[in-house]
């Protein structure tokens, strides 16, 4: 299992314990050493999970006394990320029981350079599509997707506020059939803080998505940012 996924899973497990009442406001949490032994992980992983919980305002360390619960998360459904399914985000949100809509922030042609040249070495121009998805009228996720212009020449004529990116790609016979996803905890880029209604420097869940068609050709590269409030993760660990 990837190191990042491990501490995020621990964080979500602690949040679930709070929702079930196993932790209540004012309760002192176990030490890093005890939690590392309990979950069979190292103390650095525990420390990163607790740091995330502290940044989200659920726990507070008191010097010389320990770490205490100061807030309980709402008992809400979580939108599961981290799978390789090609279901659209808006569908995932609705399946979780929330109202959803999205807005197109921008759609433009950009040259292939920098990291994009590493992903698409044989392309010259890409469409860059930036969209903002909402959960119950609250900004939830910002996605910046890149697709090759030569494969999707009329993308600027499609209504991506209403329609699915993958549905459009399917009309060209290039819908991703295999998706790789990579998760990090990142600081939301400054240019998006106002759109997401967050303070500068706020940490969010960041994903890189790589979508491959039936011939295993890369047809989509997406950077996405999700608010932790509504998000959970599913990973499958395999022994090497």
C-alpha positions, 0 to 999 in steps of 0.5 A: 500500500502506498505510504500516503494512502496509509495515513489517510486511511488512519485519519478516516478511521479515527473520524469514523470512531468520532462519529460512532461516539468512541471518541467524544469532545474532551476525550484524550487520544492515545499516544503516537506510540500506542496508536502505532502499535494498535494499528501496526504502522510506524509513528511517522504515519500516525503523526501525519494523520494526527496533523491532518486532523489537527489542521481540520480542527478535530483535535488539539495538542496541549503541551505536556498533557496530550492530544484532545478531541475538540470537534466531532465530524458530521455524520454525513455520507462520503464521496469515495475516491481512489478507485479506477472506475470511470464513473463521472464525479457528478454521478458519484456525488448523486450516488452519495445522496447529495445534490450536484451541479458543476460550472465550467471555469475555463476551456482553452487551447494550450501548448504541450510543454513542461509536465504536459510534454512528459505526458503527451510527448507526441502532441502539439496542443491540448484542450485545458478544461477547468470545472468546479463541482458543487455539493449541496451548493458548496464548492467541493472539487476543482478539476483541470483536465487535459485532452489532445486537440487532434483527438478531440478537435470540437471539444470547444463546441461541447457543453461541459457544464451539463455533459460528462467529459467521458461521455464526450470522449466516448463519442470519439471512440476514445473514452478511458477504459483504464484510469490510474490515480495518484493521491497527495495532500497538497496546498490548493493553488492560490488561483483557485482559493476564491473559487473553492472558498478556502483560505490561502495555504489550506490543505486539500486532497489532490489527485493526478488522473491518467486515462488510457483508451482501449489501445492503452494510449493516454487520452486524458490527464487531470489534476483534481482537488477535493475538500476533505469534508466530503471525501473518503478513499478506497485502495486495494493493497496487493502483496508484491 
